[in-house]
Amino acid sequence: MTLRTPLSRERIVGAAAAVADRAGVAAVSMRSVAKELGVEAMSLYHHVPSKEALLDDLADWVFERIEMPEVGDTWREALTDRARSARSVLTAHPWALGMMESRPNPGPALLKHHDRLLGVLMMSGFSAALATHAFSAIDAYVYGFALTETSLPFEPGGGAEEAFAVKVAAPAELYPHIARSRAELFDDGGYAFADEFDYGLELLLESLERRVADAGPAPRALAHPPQDLPD
C-alpha cells in the first residue's frame, strides 16, 4: 500500500507554482492546484483559506528563491548579486513579473528580503531615501530586463541576435542610426543580448556610487552598525 504524502501549505504553494510555470498565473485556482496534487479542492482549504491567500503565498515563494544579501557584503556586491539572482528567478518563472510587488498582503519572505537589502544599503552610507530610490531603480531595471528577455521573438545566443537583426533590417537610407548601431554591434560577431544585463546594471551602480560619495559620510546612527541584521 502506497502512503500518500500529507498535504501542507508548502506542497500546495509548490503545486501552484508548477501550474503557473505550465499555464501562467491566471490558471492558478484551488481546483487546478488540487488537480496538480491529485486531491479534492476542498482539502486545500484546511491549509490555505482562499485563492487570494494562495496567490499571496505564491508571490512569497518567488522571493524565497531570490538570493538575499549577507550582512557584511558591500552595497555593490549586495545589489549586483541580488539583481542577478532576481533575473534568474524571473526568467525561469516569468509569470512572477506581474506579482512581485502587486499583492496586497506582503509575506514574510518579501518583507525580510526588503528589510535586509535596505539595511545593507543604509549601513553602507545610504540615506533612507537614497536606499529606497536605489532599490526601486534596480528593481525596475531587473523586472524590465526580465520581461524583455522572456518576450524576445527568438531564443537568445548562438548568433540568433544577428540573424534576427538581418531578418528585420530596415533600409539604411531611411534609418541610418539603426544601421550604424547594428553594424558596430555585430562587427566582431560577439554581441549577445544577455550581456546587456550586466552592462546596464553597471551604469546604474556607477551612478549610485557617485550619489553616495556626494552625500558624504553616513549619519552617526549608521556609522557603527550592529553585527547582524535580524532574521
HELIX and SHEET records of a PDB file:
HELIX    1   1 ARG A    9  ALA A   23  1                                  15    
HELIX    2   2 VAL A   25  ALA A   27  5                                   3    
HELIX    3   3 MET A   30  LEU A   37  1                                   8    
HELIX    4   4 ALA A   41  LEU A   44  1                                   4    
HELIX    5   5 LYS A   51  GLU A   64  1                                  14    
HELIX    6   6 TRP A   75  ALA A   92  1                                  18    
HELIX    7   7 PRO A   94  GLY A   98  5                                   5    
HELIX    8   8 PRO A  108  MET A  123  1                                  16    
HELIX    9   9 ALA A  128  GLU A  149  1                                  22    
HELIX   10  10 ALA A  160  LYS A  167  1                                   8    
HELIX   11  11 PRO A  176  LEU A  185  1                                  10    
HELIX   12  12 PHE A  193  ASP A  195  5                                   3    
HELIX   13  13 GLU A  196  ALA A  215  1                                  20    
HELIX   14  14 ARG A  220  ALA A  223  1                                   4    
END                                                                             
